[in-house]
Amino acid sequence: MKFKPFFTNLSFNIFIKHNNSLYIKHKNPTFLLSQNPRFFMAQSATLCDNVASVEEDDNLCANPTNNLGLKIEKDEILEVGSPRLGPNLSGESRIERAWAHWKKLGEPKLIVAPMVDNSELPFRLLCRKYGATAAYTPMLHSRIFTENEKYRLQEFTTCKRIARRGNYGAFLMNNLPLVKSLVEKLASNLSTPVSCKIRVFPDLEDTLNYAKMLEDAGCALLAVHGRTRDEKDGKKVRANWNAIRAVKNAVRIPVLANGNVRHMDDVQSCLEETGADGVLSAESLLENPALFAGFRTAEWAVNSSDRNENGKIDQGTLLEEYLKLCEEYPVPWRMIRAHVHKMLGEWFRIHPHVREDFNGQTKLTFEYLYDMINRLRELGVEKPLYVKRLA
Ligand SMILES: Cc1cc2nc3c(=O)[nH]c(=O)nc-3n(C[C@H](O)[C@H](O)[C@H](O)COP(=O)(O)O)c2cc1C
């Protein structure tokens, strides 16, 4: 199967709908394909400041098996697509097409946000088991993806420094004419609708002009992260849902809201306050992949204790499930390492010596990891995830 490169040095994410069709989202801008998600499971090397040897951590955690779907079949491509927009399609037709596509995707409301090195297949599958209705892959590199079959078997990852040099992601906000031409080019040449994910500008008018420009250029689905490019610490800076609401009111294509979705009450409030068609969550899902199924960490348990119910699962259970998925759909150890830190962060705070021992492992094994979870349980860690008791 041949991919034709439209341009050379950009990256994209893939938005996977619950029926396994894929939605390729260019990192400002986006394009869409339908694909077997198993294809996107092996990972490439990236910079990583783990204690363990980077080389060991870049190895896959298991041998890929036959069920990995490592070959893309031509007829799998573009099944979520529609006829090409072509350069002359009217604004009205574009809007209709955007909504038709959104409906075809099943109007997913609970979405796993794109996360470099973190939204790989086993993690997406875990989130989907616990309520997520769609998921983005991490950022992929479009030139390598189009040119090299081996790379198409890998999720290509990057970091902020590379993003700046390569003019990726939020760094494209410095060059809006380039963004416009990219989205136009993609939208008029691809038969799959193009989606974009943006951050907001400090000035609301700039954000609205940006969003309208993307819509006019042919974007069919717009995810808005309600923080500016400089607002890096998502835990400290609240996302601006008012700005997302203003975008939703200013454009006519479907809009997804992103930022500050930490539990299901946030999902509800975010949908109500922004009027968005769905929400994306990132950081909170890393700690609690069962968020979209209504589970909360103690931090977000409902204030009054009589409204909390022990959900009978904890982050150790989720990590075990994730590890089993990794055995089936192998990823590099460094991704597993990152997920262990996120899911067991609170457990490690109680028993830091277990974290130190984990960090000291230059070569991880599944046996070590399952034992480590048991060890923490034997040490008495009890941190259930909660659900809200129904009245
Ligand atoms: C580990 C990590 C990796 C990320 N990688 C990407 C990426 O590849 N592409 C992207 O558009 N956003 C990326 N993001 C940003 C998230 O998609 C999301 O916009 C941001 O974290 C805000 O959502 P939150 O408040 O739910 O965390 C990443 C976030 C995290 C935490």
The ligand as an SDF file (V2000), in Angstrom:
LIG
                    3D

 31 33  0  0  0  0  0  0  0  0999 V2000
    2.0670   12.8320   28.2680 C   0  0  0  0  0  0  0  0  0  0  0  0
    1.3050   13.7560   27.3580 C   0  0  0  0  0  0  0  0  0  0  0  0
    1.5420   13.7280   25.9910 C   0  0  0  0  0  0  0  0  0  0  0  0
    0.8330   14.5750   25.1240 C   0  0  0  0  0  0  0  0  0  0  0  0
    1.0230   14.4790   23.7650 N   0  0  0  0  0  0  0  0  0  0  0  0
    0.2320   15.1940   22.9130 C   0  0  0  0  0  0  0  0  0  0  0  0
    0.2620   14.9880   21.4820 C   0  0  0  0  0  0  0  0  0  0  0  0
    0.9590   14.1260   20.9560 O   0  0  0  0  0  0  0  0  0  0  0  0
   -0.5300   15.7510   20.6980 N   0  0  0  0  0  0  0  0  0  0  0  0
   -1.3720   16.6970   21.2260 C   0  0  0  0  0  0  0  0  0  0  0  0
   -2.0880   17.3570   20.4720 O   0  0  0  0  0  0  0  0  0  0  0  0
   -1.4430   16.8980   22.5620 N   0  0  0  0  0  0  0  0  0  0  0  0
   -0.6820   16.1670   23.4190 C   0  0  0  0  0  0  0  0  0  0  0  0
   -0.8080   16.3220   24.7750 N   0  0  0  0  0  0  0  0  0  0  0  0
   -1.7750   17.2980   25.3150 C   0  0  0  0  0  0  0  0  0  0  0  0
   -3.1010   16.6000   25.6570 C   0  0  0  0  0  0  0  0  0  0  0  0
   -3.6700   15.9950   24.4990 O   0  0  0  0  0  0  0  0  0  0  0  0
   -4.1120   17.5910   26.2380 C   0  0  0  0  0  0  0  0  0  0  0  0
   -4.3950   18.5680   25.2770 O   0  0  0  0  0  0  0  0  0  0  0  0
   -3.6070   18.2830   27.5060 C   0  0  0  0  0  0  0  0  0  0  0  0
   -2.9230   17.4030   28.3650 O   0  0  0  0  0  0  0  0  0  0  0  0
   -4.7790   18.9170   28.2760 C   0  0  0  0  0  0  0  0  0  0  0  0
   -5.7130   17.9530   28.7030 O   0  0  0  0  0  0  0  0  0  0  0  0
   -5.8340   17.5410   30.2720 P   0  0  0  0  0  0  0  0  0  0  0  0
   -6.1340   18.8030   31.0440 O   0  0  0  0  0  0  0  0  0  0  0  0
   -6.9470   16.5440   30.3350 O   0  0  0  0  0  0  0  0  0  0  0  0
   -4.5150   16.9520   30.6650 O   0  0  0  0  0  0  0  0  0  0  0  0
   -0.1150   15.5030   25.6580 C   0  0  0  0  0  0  0  0  0  0  0  0
   -0.3450   15.5180   27.0420 C   0  0  0  0  0  0  0  0  0  0  0  0
    0.3440   14.6630   27.8900 C   0  0  0  0  0  0  0  0  0  0  0  0
    0.0560   14.6980   29.3840 C   0  0  0  0  0  0  0  0  0  0  0  0
  1  2  1  0
  2  3  1  0
  2 30  2  0
  3  4  2  0
  4  5  1  0
  4 28  1  0
  5  6  2  0
  6  7  1  0
  6 13  1  0
  7  8  2  0
  7  9  1  0
  9 10  1  0
 10 11  2  0
 10 12  1  0
 12 13  2  0
 13 14  1  0
 14 15  1  0
 14 28  1  0
 15 16  1  0
 16 17  1  0
 16 18  1  0
 18 19  1  0
 18 20  1  0
 20 21  1  0
 20 22  1  0
 22 23  1  0
 23 24  1  0
 24 25  2  0
 24 26  1  0
 24 27  1  0
 28 29  2  0
 29 30  1  0
 30 31  1  0
M  END
$$$$
